[in-house]
Amino acid sequence: MAADFRVGVYSSGKSSFINHFLGYRLQATGNQAVDDKFTVICFTDEKMCGCCRALPWTPTRASFFRVSRAIDEAAQGEGRRIDAYLQLKTCPSEKLRARF
């Protein structure tokens, strides 16, 4: 399982880079901060990109569970609020297949 991370200050082009790399307009872009969460993007066979609210139990979903446990260890009780920190999006870009 491979993972890539893009971290930077707001409005530094992270979302524009991701959209260009994937060939899909997945992330909102703008001159001001437009997103306040960490985004996990994974492959889907569906034709459209978007937010994924209900996932079957997969390695990707298990990764979210492990993150919530780590958050809870750092700040007791905050692991339940993982949705406040993370969002999962899906995209049919072949560049994502078998990446995460």
Stockholm file with secondary structure:
# STOCKHOLM 1.0

chainA/1-100         MAADFRVGVYSSGKSSFINHFLGYRLQATGNQAVDDKFTVICFTDEKMCGCCRALPWTPTRASFFRVSRAIDEAAQGEGRRIDAYLQLKTCPSEKLRARF
#=GR chainA/1-100 SS CCCCCCCCSTTSSHHHHHHHHHTSCCSCCCSSCCCCSEEEEEECSSSSCEECCCCCSCHHHHHHHHHHHHHHHHSTTGGGGGGGTEEEEEECCGGGTTTC
#=GC SS_cons         CCCCCCCCSTTSSHHHHHHHHHTSCCSCCCSSCCCCSEEEEEECSSSSCEECCCCCSCHHHHHHHHHHHHHHHHSTTGGGGGGGTEEEEEECCGGGTTTC
//
